[in-house]
Amino acid sequence: MVSTSDRAVALLGLVAAALSGCLANEEPNYLIGRGMYDMTGPAGEINFMGYANPSQTGQGIHTRQFARAFIIADRATSKSTVFVSADACMASHVVTMKVLERLSELYGNRYTADNVVISGTHTHSTPAGYFQHVLFDITSVGISKQSISAYVNGTVMAIKLAHENMQPGSILMNSGILLNASINRSPTSYLYNPEEERAQYEHDTDKLMTVLRLQDANGKDLGMINWFAVHCTSMNNTNTLVSSDNKGYASLLFEEMMDPDSLPGQGDFVAAFAQSNLGDVSPNTKGAHCRDTGLPCQANHSTCGGKVQLCVADGPGKDMTDSTRIIGQLQFEKARELYHTAKTRLEGPIDFRVSYIDMTNQTVDFNQTQVKTCKAAMGYSFAAGTTDGPGAFDFTQGQTKGNPFWNLVSGMLKHPSKEQVACQAPKPILVDTGEMHSPFDWAPTTVPIQIVRIGQLLLAVVPGEFTTMSGRRLRAALKKRVVSLGFPEHTTVVIAGLAGAYSDYIVTYEEYQAQRYEAASTVYGPHTLQAYLDNFDRIATDMAEGRPSETLPAPLVNEHVLNTYDFPFPVIYDGCPIGTHIGGLIHDVEPTYHAGDVVEVSFHAGDPRNNLMTNQTFLTVEMLVGDNQWKIVHQDTSWHTEFHWLKHNKLESHSTAKIVWRTQATDKAATYRIQHFGYQKPLGVKAKPYSGSSSQFKIVA
């Protein structure tokens, strides 16, 4: 994955950094721990979270999901903070609270809601079903307790590993501009912002990447965290393989560079490509075009012939996987450059504040009068989707008026009150989620905001998707406030997105008037952003002045909902045709392949939900290295392999595992085999392990 020239550049950077560290001979001011752990959810029959496409149901794995955890503690005060970047669409309140419960059992009150940050990368290709609000569980047809368990366990174990290897160390910070990896997918909305405000910025998306280099007391590299705003929607809504998308691929590249002899997920170095204010930021840099004509879409409504379905944005590659690779590679290369040239040493205290706020009942100042936020509601343009993944029916982006038919359909769910209609205007309400509570709440009411300080770095932790300009306003306001109260002039504010819980999008008041997808999904009305700005100002002031922040109680996890609405059909029995067996070959490999060819083999298989194979694998590619000695060169964590699980009918018992290895020109000429592993479910008893193997085959130059 990483070329020889890349490794040479990295090695030179490491030598230079080590030499500079020796010369500086500065006493390490923090304790640093890092850890990563497999959090891959069920790889079959569970809908993916993100696109809300009912047909996008998991059928295997391209890359596994990992939780990457970092603990940073102040050596002077012992105050510590935890940052987790998770290969998931977003954090959920359920997962966050269950993680905190487990941490309390392990460590008492050391790691709490105050100082733990769990942030999702926003991949749209991982299992859903981990929310306790109906809107987010519709396409997954309810809860998946298996998803919840995988995400909670992976996060807790990553934190546990980080806790167990804490050691004295230092942190260097660097920032730089990354071009050609993102575009604004709602540029006409961005233009609604004041011209004088837009004139302050060169681009209509944030191009700034901020990198932290974590080292031990001897200058050894421990880990890297960076924040860069771009959606993980390089893999589109037709993908059915679990994928960590562009940020996950960038992490794999960086970790391979630092631990070249380790398989993915098994090295000591941990590299997190974390999410920021990505709300209107797409990785599909070719932009939106009409599938039928190739012409640009109608700009305001993202339509072709009046419909959104043919208006799709493409990435820079020849297909979605290639686009994922390119956008991930760009992030990796910029992070590598910034990492090896980082010089700014973080110095100063660790501090944190969290505040749970009722976002449906916030009062803010607007045009010299007081106005309020609203109960949650989704607008018509929510159903139109985005150019990354268009919606269905006749909805379009930019709708500020309803129509009689959809008003009737909407009213069958819940007819919004006059007060709600007025509060949400100019949004035409399609789903009045904030006033719907059957069979359980459709949308969150109380959500967390959080600030974490690490020296001169300030993390603004947000429970949703801030757009570019919303994020800029938050960063500017926070920096102005804390500097005025005594923080260093060079304080850097970074937004950590999709963290703690999820409350959809946050656009500016001006963007709200355009009612494109992001505005229609700004659920608490036109003054949502100002409510967040006011509350962040409040807790930042509390931090600067050394007092605790007021907070509502965190909402309880609704165990009744989790137990009652866990709907995935259980695995009853894994069967196969008479005369065959689970793990037996269906189609074997060819005897010989050239480097660069695609190798495929298929087996009779068990359902992957029988066992998630956590920290294990559904496949291995193995190279013969001696007298019947086999070395594993790839597992299902590898970018170059794919595990496809195929079942044509949910009611039938037979399924197939197809394993694909996309060989590279750099692969050694040697003898190989591919093995498949899993668990099969006999009738009436627990699932048991099985395996199967291809014949041996050769790779030749």
C-alpha positions in Angstrom: 0.0 0.0 0.0 2.9 2.4 0.8 5.6 2.7 -1.9 9.4 2.4 -1.3 9.8 6.2 -2.0 7.1 6.9 0.6 8.9 4.8 3.1 12.2 6.6 2.4 10.5 10.0 2.9 9.0 8.7 6.2 12.4 7.3 7.3 14.1 10.6 6.7 11.4 12.4 8.6 11.7 10.0 11.5 15.5 10.5 11.7 15.2 14.3 11.5 12.5 14.3 14.2 14.6 12.1 16.5 17.6 14.3 16.1 15.6 17.4 16.8 14.0 15.8 19.9 17.4 14.9 21.3 18.7 18.4 20.8 15.6 20.0 22.4 15.8 17.6 25.4 12.6 19.0 26.7 10.9 17.3 29.6 7.7 15.5 28.5 4.7 17.3 29.9 1.9 14.8 29.3 1.2 11.1 29.8 0.1 9.5 26.6 -1.7 6.3 25.8 -3.0 4.9 22.6 -4.9 1.8 21.5 -7.0 0.4 18.7 -9.5 -2.5 18.7 -11.7 -4.2 16.2 -15.3 -2.9 16.4 -16.7 -4.4 13.2 -20.4 -5.0 13.4 -22.5 -7.8 11.7 -21.3 -8.2 8.2 -24.5 -9.6 6.8 -28.2 -8.8 6.6 -28.0 -5.5 8.6 -28.7 -2.2 6.8 -25.9 0.3 6.6 -26.1 3.7 8.4 -25.9 6.9 6.5 -27.7 6.9 3.1 -31.0 5.6 4.5 -31.2 3.3 1.6 -33.3 0.2 2.5 -31.6 -1.9 -0.1 -28.1 -1.2 1.1 -27.8 -4.2 3.4 -24.4 -5.7 4.4 -23.1 -8.6 2.4 -19.5 -8.9 3.6 -16.4 -6.9 4.4 -13.9 -4.8 2.4 -12.2 -3.2 5.4 -12.9 -3.8 9.1 -14.0 -1.1 11.5 -11.6 0.0 14.2 -11.9 2.2 17.3 -8.8 4.3 17.8 -8.4 5.7 21.3 -5.9 8.2 22.7 -5.6 9.2 26.4 -3.7 12.4 27.2 -3.1 13.3 30.9 -1.5 16.3 32.5 1.5 15.1 34.5 1.2 18.1 36.8 -2.5 17.6 37.7 -3.3 14.1 36.6 -6.3 15.5 34.7 -6.9 13.3 31.6 -9.0 13.2 28.5 -9.9 10.4 26.1 -10.4 10.9 22.4 -11.8 8.0 20.3 -12.1 8.1 16.5 -14.5 5.3 15.5 -14.9 3.8 12.0 -18.7 4.3 12.3 -21.2 6.7 10.8 -21.4 8.7 14.0 -21.5 8.3 17.7 -24.9 7.5 19.3 -26.1 8.4 22.7 -26.8 4.7 23.3 -23.2 3.7 22.5 -21.7 6.6 24.4 -23.6 5.9 27.6 -22.9 2.1 27.5 -19.2 2.8 27.0 -19.2 5.2 29.9 -21.0 2.6 32.0 -18.3 0.0 31.2 -15.5 2.5 31.9 -17.1 3.3 35.3 -16.9 -0.4 36.2 -13.2 -0.5 35.2 -11.9 2.8 36.4 -14.4 4.4 38.7 -14.9 8.2 38.0 -11.6 8.6 36.0 -13.3 8.5 32.6 -16.7 10.1 32.4 -19.0 12.1 30.1 -16.9 15.2 31.1 -13.6 14.0 29.6 -14.4 11.2 27.1 -15.0 12.1 23.4 -16.3 9.4 21.0 -16.3 10.8 17.4 -17.5 8.9 14.3 -15.6 9.2 11.0 -19.0 9.2 9.2 -18.4 6.2 6.9 -21.8 5.3 5.2 -20.8 1.7 4.8 -21.1 0.2 8.3 -23.9 -1.5 10.2 -26.8 0.5 11.6 -29.3 -0.2 14.4 -27.5 1.5 17.3 -29.9 4.3 18.1 -32.9 4.7 20.4 -34.7 7.1 18.1 -37.1 5.9 15.4 -35.9 8.1 12.6 -32.4 6.6 12.7 -33.7 3.0 13.0 -36.2 3.0 10.1 -34.1 1.6 7.3 -32.4 -0.9 9.6 -35.9 -2.0 10.6 -35.3 -1.5 14.3 -32.4 -2.0 16.7 -29.4 -4.3 16.1 -28.1 -5.3 19.6 -25.2 -7.0 17.8 -24.2 -3.7 16.3 -24.4 -2.0 19.7 -22.4 -4.7 21.4 -19.6 -4.6 18.7 -19.3 -0.8 18.8 -19.4 -0.6 22.6 -16.9 -3.4 23.1 -14.5 -2.2 20.5 -14.5 1.3 21.9 -14.0 0.2 25.5 -11.2 -2.2 24.6 -9.4 0.5 22.6 -9.6 2.8 25.6 -8.5 0.0 27.9 -5.4 -0.6 25.7 -4.6 3.1 25.7 -5.0 3.2 29.5 -2.6 0.3 30.0 0.2 1.7 27.9 0.2 5.3 29.2 3.7 6.8 29.4 5.4 10.2 29.5 5.4 12.0 26.2 5.0 15.1 24.2 2.7 16.4 21.5 3.6 18.4 18.4 1.0 20.2 16.4 0.9 21.3 12.8 -1.7 22.5 10.2 -1.7 22.9 6.5 -4.0 23.2 3.4 -5.2 20.1 1.6 -6.6 20.8 -1.9 -8.4 18.5 -4.4 -9.9 16.2 -1.7 -13.3 18.0 -1.2 -15.9 20.2 -2.7 -19.0 21.9 -1.4 -22.1 19.8 -2.4 -24.5 22.7 -1.6 -22.6 25.7 -3.1 -25.7 27.7 -3.8 -26.6 27.5 -0.1 -23.1 28.7 0.9 -23.7 31.8 -1.3 -26.6 32.7 1.0 -24.1 33.6 3.7 -23.1 37.4 3.8 -20.7 38.4 1.1 -18.4 40.1 3.5 -18.2 36.9 5.6 -17.5 34.8 2.5 -14.8 37.2 1.5 -12.7 36.3 4.5 -12.2 32.8 3.1 -10.6 31.6 -0.1 -12.6 28.4 -0.4 -16.2 27.4 0.2 -15.1 24.3 2.2 -12.5 24.1 5.0 -9.2 22.9 3.5 -7.2 23.1 6.7 -5.9 19.8 8.2 -4.7 19.9 11.8 -2.3 17.1 12.9 -1.0 16.0 16.3 2.2 14.0 16.6 2.3 12.0 19.8 5.8 10.8 21.0 7.2 9.2 24.1 10.0 10.7 26.3 12.7 9.4 23.9 11.1 10.8 20.8 9.6 7.4 19.6 6.4 7.9 17.6 3.3 6.6 19.4 0.4 7.9 17.3 -1.2 10.6 15.2 -4.5 12.3 15.2 -5.7 14.7 12.5 -8.9 16.5 11.8 -10.1 17.3 8.2 -13.6 18.0 7.1 -14.9 15.7 4.3 -17.7 13.2 4.1 -16.9 9.5 4.1 -19.2 9.0 1.1 -16.6 7.9 -1.5 -18.3 4.5 -1.3 -21.8 5.1 -2.6 -25.2 3.8 -1.7 -24.9 0.7 -3.9 -22.0 -0.6 -1.8 -22.8 -3.6 0.4 -19.4 -4.4 1.9 -18.4 -3.0 5.3 -16.0 -0.3 4.6 -14.2 2.4 6.6 -14.2 4.5 3.5 -11.6 7.2 2.7 -10.6 8.1 6.3 -10.3 4.4 7.2 -8.1 3.8 4.2 -5.9 6.8 5.1 -5.5 5.3 8.6 -4.4 2.0 7.2 -1.9 3.7 5.0 -0.4 5.7 7.9 -0.3 2.8 10.2 1.4 0.6 7.6 4.0 3.3 7.0 4.8 3.4 10.7 4.6 -0.4 11.3 5.5 -1.9 7.9 5.9 -5.4 9.2 2.5 -5.6 10.9 -0.8 -6.7 9.5 -3.5 -4.0 9.6 -4.9 -3.4 13.1 -2.0 -5.3 14.7 0.7 -2.7 15.0 1.7 -0.4 17.9 1.2 2.9 16.1 -2.3 4.3 16.0 -3.3 6.8 13.3 -6.8 8.5 13.5 -8.2 10.5 10.6 -10.9 12.1 12.6 -14.0 14.1 11.4 -14.7 17.8 11.6 -17.3 20.2 10.2 -18.2 18.2 7.2 -21.9 19.0 6.8 -21.8 20.3 3.2 -18.4 18.8 2.2 -18.2 16.0 -0.3 -15.3 13.8 -1.4 -16.9 13.4 -4.9 -14.7 16.0 -6.5 -15.9 15.7 -10.1 -19.1 17.3 -8.9 -22.8 16.6 -9.7 -23.7 15.7 -13.3 -26.7 14.2 -14.9 -26.3 10.5 -15.4 -28.2 10.5 -18.7 -26.6 13.5 -20.5 -23.4 14.2 -18.7 -24.4 17.8 -18.3 -24.3 19.7 -15.0 -27.4 19.3 -12.8 -29.8 22.2 -12.2 -27.9 24.0 -9.4 -30.5 25.1 -6.9 -32.5 21.9 -6.8 -29.8 19.3 -7.9 -32.1 17.8 -10.5 -32.0 16.4 -14.0 -35.3 16.8 -15.9 -36.9 17.8 -12.6 -35.8 14.7 -10.7 -33.0 14.2 -8.3 -32.3 10.5 -9.0 -30.1 11.2 -12.1 -28.1 14.0 -10.4 -25.1 12.3 -8.8 -21.7 13.5 -7.9 -18.7 11.3 -8.8 -15.4 10.9 -7.2 -12.0 11.3 -8.9 -11.5 7.6 -9.6 -12.8 5.1 -12.2 -15.2 3.7 -9.7 -16.2 4.2 -6.0 -13.4 2.0 -4.7 -10.8 3.8 -6.7 -12.3 7.2 -5.6 -12.0 6.0 -1.9 -8.4 5.1 -2.5 -7.6 8.5 -4.1 -9.3 10.6 -1.4 -7.8 8.5 1.3 -4.3 8.7 -0.3 -4.6 12.5 -0.5 -5.4 12.8 3.2 -2.6 10.4 4.1 0.0 12.3 2.1 -0.9 15.6 3.7 -1.0 14.1 7.2 2.4 12.5 6.6 3.9 15.9 5.5 2.4 17.7 8.4 3.4 15.0 10.9 7.0 15.0 9.9 7.3 18.8 9.9 5.4 19.4 13.1 7.2 21.8 15.5 4.6 23.5 17.7 4.8 21.8 21.1 1.5 21.6 23.0 2.0 23.1 26.5 -0.5 23.8 29.2 -3.2 22.2 31.1 -5.8 19.5 30.3 -9.3 20.7 31.0 -12.8 19.9 29.8 -16.5 20.8 30.1 -19.6 19.0 29.0 -23.2 20.3 29.1 -26.4 18.5 28.1 -28.8 21.0 26.7 -32.5 20.8 25.6 -32.1 21.9 22.0 -35.9 22.2 21.6 -36.2 25.0 24.1 -33.3 27.4 23.6 -33.9 31.2 23.6 -31.5 33.3 21.5 -31.2 36.9 20.3 -32.1 37.6 16.7 -32.4 41.1 15.2 -32.8 42.7 18.6 -35.6 40.3 19.6 -35.7 37.0 21.4 -36.6 33.9 19.4 -36.6 30.1 20.2 -35.4 26.9 18.8 -38.1 24.3 17.8 -39.1 20.8 18.4 -37.3 18.6 15.9 -38.6 18.2 12.3 -37.4 17.1 8.9 -38.1 19.1 5.8 -39.2 18.0 2.4 -35.6 18.3 1.0 -34.4 15.8 3.6 -36.2 13.2 1.4 -34.4 14.4 -1.7 -31.1 13.2 -0.4 -27.8 14.7 -1.6 -25.7 14.5 -4.7 -23.6 11.9 -2.8 -26.7 9.8 -2.5 -30.0 11.0 -4.0 -33.4 10.2 -2.5 -36.6 8.8 -3.9 -40.0 9.9 -5.3 -40.4 13.5 -6.5 -38.7 15.4 -3.7 -36.0 18.0 -4.7 -33.5 20.0 -2.8 -34.4 23.6 -2.1 -38.1 23.0 -1.4 -39.7 25.7 0.7 -43.3 24.7 -0.1 -45.0 21.4 0.4 -47.6 19.8 -1.9 -51.0 18.4 -1.1 -50.2 14.7 -1.6 -47.1 14.6 0.6 -48.8 16.9 3.1 -51.5 14.2 3.3 -49.0 11.4 3.8 -47.0 13.4 6.3 -50.2 14.2 8.2 -50.9 10.5 8.5 -47.8 10.2 10.7 -48.3 13.4 12.6 -49.9 16.7 11.6 -47.6 19.4 12.9 -49.0 22.1 15.1 -49.4 25.7 13.9 -46.7 26.7 16.4 -44.3 24.1 14.9 -45.0 25.2 11.4 -44.3 28.8 12.2 -41.2 27.9 14.2 -39.6 25.8 11.5 -40.4 28.2 8.6 -39.5 28.4 5.8 -39.0 24.6 6.1 -42.0 22.7 4.9 -42.3 19.9 7.5 -42.3 16.4 6.0 -41.8 14.4 9.2 -42.6 16.1 12.5 -40.2 14.0 14.5 -40.1 16.1 17.6 -43.8 15.7 18.2 -43.8 11.9 17.4 -43.3 9.4 20.3 -44.8 6.1 19.0 -43.6 3.4 19.3 -40.8 5.5 20.9 -39.2 8.9 20.5 -38.4 9.8 16.9 -35.8 12.4 17.6 -33.5 13.5 20.4 -34.4 16.4 22.6 -31.4 16.7 24.9 -27.9 16.5 23.4 -24.3 17.1 24.7 -21.9 19.8 23.8 -18.3 19.5 25.0 -15.0 21.4 25.1 -11.6 19.7 25.7 -8.4 21.7 26.2 -5.0 20.2 25.6 -2.6 23.1 26.1 -3.2 25.6 23.3 -5.5 23.2 21.4 -9.2 23.5 22.0 -11.6 20.8 20.8 -15.2 21.9 20.2 -17.1 18.6 20.3 -20.4 18.7 18.5 -23.2 16.1 18.3 -23.9 16.5 14.6 -22.8 17.8 11.2 -21.9 21.5 11.1 -21.6 23.0 7.7 -18.4 24.8 6.6 -19.6 28.3 7.5 -21.3 27.1 10.7 -18.0 25.6 11.8 -16.1 28.7 10.9 -18.4 30.8 13.0 -18.1 28.4 16.0 -14.3 28.3 15.8 -14.0 32.1 15.5 -16.4 32.8 18.3 -14.7 30.3 20.7 -11.2 31.6 19.9 -12.3 35.2 20.5 -13.9 34.3 23.8 -11.2 32.2 25.3 -8.3 34.5 24.2 -10.2 37.5 25.7 -10.3 35.6 29.0 -6.6 34.8 29.1 -5.9 31.8 26.8 -2.8 32.1 24.5 -3.2 34.2 21.4 -2.1 31.3 19.3 -4.9 29.0 20.6 -6.1 26.6 17.9 -9.7 25.6 17.8 -10.7 22.4 16.1 -14.2 21.0 15.6 -14.6 17.3 16.5 -17.7 16.2 14.7 -20.4 13.5 15.1 -19.5 13.0 18.7 -21.3 11.9 21.8 -24.7 11.7 20.2 -26.3 12.6 16.9 -28.7 15.4 16.2 -28.5 15.7 12.4 -27.2 18.9 10.7 -26.4 22.5 11.8 -26.5 25.1 9.0 -26.3 28.9 9.3 -29.5 31.0 9.5 -28.8 32.2 6.0 -28.3 28.7 4.6 -31.5 27.6 6.3 -33.4 29.9 4.0 -32.3 27.9 1.0 -33.7 24.6 2.4 -31.3 22.3 0.6 -30.8 18.9 2.2 -28.5 20.1 5.0 -31.0 22.9 6.0 -34.0 20.5 5.8 -32.1 18.2 8.2 -31.3 21.0 10.6 -34.0 19.7 12.9 -34.3 22.4 15.6 -35.2 25.2 13.2 -33.5 28.3 11.8 -31.8 29.4 15.0 -30.1 26.1 15.8 -26.6 27.4 15.1 -27.0 30.4 17.3 -28.2 28.2 20.2 -25.1 26.1 19.8 -22.9 29.2 19.7 -24.4 30.6 22.8 -24.0 27.4 24.8 -20.4 26.9 23.6 -19.7 30.5 24.6 -21.2 29.7 28.1 -19.1 26.6 28.8 -15.9 28.1 27.3 -16.4 31.1 29.7 -16.8 28.6 32.5 -13.6 26.8 31.6 -11.6 30.1 31.3 -12.9 31.3 34.6 -12.5 28.0 36.4 -16.0 27.1 37.3 -18.2 24.0 36.5 -20.8 24.3 33.7 -24.5 23.8 34.3 -25.9 20.8 32.6 -29.1 18.8 32.4 -29.0 15.2 33.3 -27.9 12.9 30.5 -30.9 11.1 29.0 -31.3 7.5 30.1 -30.7 4.6 27.8 -34.1 3.1 27.0 -33.4 -0.6 27.6 -37.0 -1.4 26.9 -36.6 0.0 23.4 -33.4 -1.9 22.9 -34.9 -5.2 24.0 -38.3 -4.8 22.3 -37.3 -3.5 18.9 -34.3 -5.8 18.2 -35.8 -7.1 15.0 -33.1 -8.8 12.9 -34.3 -12.3 12.0 -32.1 -14.8 14.0 -30.0 -17.4 12.3 -31.8 -20.7 12.7 -29.8 -23.0 10.6 -26.9 -22.9 8.1 -27.3 -25.6 5.5 -25.8 -26.6 2.2 -26.7 -28.9 -0.8 -26.7 -32.6 -0.2 -23.2 -34.1 -0.7 -21.4 -30.9 0.3 -20.3 -29.3 3.6 -20.0 -25.9 5.2 -16.5 -24.7 4.3 -16.4 -26.9 1.2 -15.3 -25.4 -2.1 -17.8 -24.2 -4.7 -15.3 -22.6 -7.2 -11.6 -23.2 -6.7 -8.7 -21.0 -7.8 -6.8 -21.3 -11.0 -3.3 -22.9 -10.8 -1.5 -19.8 -11.9 -2.0 -16.0 -11.8 0.2 -13.1 -12.9 0.9 -10.3 -10.4 -1.9 -7.8 -10.8 -4.6 -10.4 -11.5 -7.7 -10.9 -9.5 -7.9 -14.2 -7.6 -11.4 -15.5 -6.6 -12.5 -18.5 -4.7 -15.9 -19.4 -3.2 -17.1 -21.7 -0.4 -20.3 -23.0 1.2 -20.6 -20.7 4.2 -22.3 -20.0 7.5 -24.0 -16.7 8.3 -21.4 -14.1 9.4 -23.8 -13.0 12.2 -23.0 -16.3 13.9 -19.7 -14.8 15.1 -18.4 -11.4 14.2 -14.8 -12.8 14.3 -13.7 -9.8 16.4 -9.9 -9.4 16.2 -10.0 -12.5 13.9 -10.7 -12.8 10.2 -13.1 -14.4 7.8 -10.2 -14.9 5.4 -6.5 -15.3 5.0 -4.2 -15.1 2.0 -1.2 -17.2 2.9 2.3 -17.5 1.2 4.3 -20.7 1.4 7.7 -19.7 3.0 9.2 -23.1 3.9 8.5 -26.8 4.2 4.7 -26.6 4.6 5.1 -23.3 6.5 2.5 -20.7 5.6 2.8 -17.0 6.4 -0.3 -14.8 6.5 0.1 -11.9 4.1 -3.5 -10.6 4.1 -6.6 -10.8 6.3 -10.0 -9.3 5.9 -8.5 -6.0 7.3 -6.6 -5.6 4.1 -7.5 -3.1 1.4 -6.6 -5.7 -1.3 -9.1 -8.4 -0.2 -12.9 -8.6 -0.2 -15.1 -11.0 1.7 -18.5 -11.3 -0.1 -21.3 -13.2 1.7 -24.1 -14.1 -0.7 -27.6 -15.3 0.3 -30.3 -15.1 -2.4 -33.2 -15.5 -0.1 -33.5 -14.7 3.6 -35.6 -17.8 4.2 -33.2 -20.2 2.7 -30.4 -21.8 4.8 -27.7 -22.0 2.1 -25.2 -19.2 1.6 -21.9 -18.6 -0.2 -18.6 -16.9 0.8 -16.7 -15.5 -2.1 -13.2 -14.3 -1.4 -11.5 -11.8 -3.7 -7.8 -11.0 -3.7 -6.7 -8.1 -6.0 -3.0 -8.9 -6.4 -0.5 -6.1 -6.9 2.5 -5.8 -9.2 4.6 -5.7 -6.0 3.4 -9.1 -4.7 6.1 -11.7 -4.5 6.2 -14.6 -7.0 5.5 -17.5 -4.8 3.0 -20.3 -3.9 -0.2 -19.1 -2.1 -3.5 -20.4 -0.7 -6.7 -18.7 0.5 -8.5 -19.9 3.6 -12.0 -19.0 4.8 -13.1 -19.1 8.4 -16.5 -18.7 10.1 -19.1 -20.2 12.3 -22.0 -22.4 11.2 -25.3 -22.8 13.0 -26.6 -26.3 13.3 -30.3 -26.7 14.1 -31.1 -26.4 17.8 -27.5 -26.0 19.1 -24.9 -23.2 19.3 -22.8 -22.2 16.3 -19.5 -23.9 15.8 -16.4 -23.0 13.9 -15.5 -24.2 10.4 -12.9 -23.5 7.8 -12.1 -24.2 4.2 -9.1 -23.8 2.0 -8.4 -23.3 -1.7 -6.0 -25.3 -3.6 -2.4 -24.0 -3.8 -1.7 -21.6 -6.6 1.2 -19.6 -7.9 1.8 -15.9 -8.5 4.3 -15.4 -11.3 5.9 -12.2 -12.5 
